Amino acid sequence: MIWALVAGVAAILVLIFILNPARNAIRLTLAAAYARRRGDAALEENLYRQAVDVAAKLKEPLRSKIEGHVEIQWGGLNYRKGQLREAEDLIRRGLVKASISTQREYAVVQEGYIQWGDLCVDQGRYYDAEEHYRQALENDEKTGNVAGIRFELQKIGDVLIRQGRKEDADELVQRAAALDATPR
């Protein structure tokens, strides 16, 4: 009798754990990342859509945190597919949500700023791209991510050259070189 009661309680706990919307949204996002690695864009998009639907059932700030991260990644998918308007809308919305509900230094947020900058470069919007890359640079400077700082300095330098601001780009190259010379 007692074993039946313990088994019932265990079954209820397992169901609660499995049916938790936050865990389900995270599971769907991980499955989407797996679909990306396999090259299945249709499945990846479907999983992101499901994750956003599941996250909509959550309370704030967890809802915004998960929705923001999913929208940034979904925007990246649209960017890779060449759907630039949809990508920019998703990345913008995702960054607003993720930036408010999480620490700005999260990798997904950094990825969003870099993707948004790349998207702007593809459209010839170099001033906007510079702004997004500088936001990513600021976040990496706060956390001391030297590799990220080098990467963003490189991206900003490229955008500055495209804007005809070679002197400014040279300053960034020197700054990146100084990072390389710094002992670790």
Secondary structure, DSSP 4 states (H G I P E B T S, - for coil): -HHHHHHHHHHHHHHHHHH-HHHHHHHHHHHHHHHHHHT-HHHHHHHHHHHHHHHTTSPTTHHHHHHHHHHHHHHHHHHHTT-HHHHHHHHHHHHHHHHHHS-TT-HHHHHHHHHHHHHHHHTT-HHHHHHHHHHHHHHHHHHT-HHHHHHHHHHHHHHHHHTT-HHHHHHHHHHHHHHHHS--
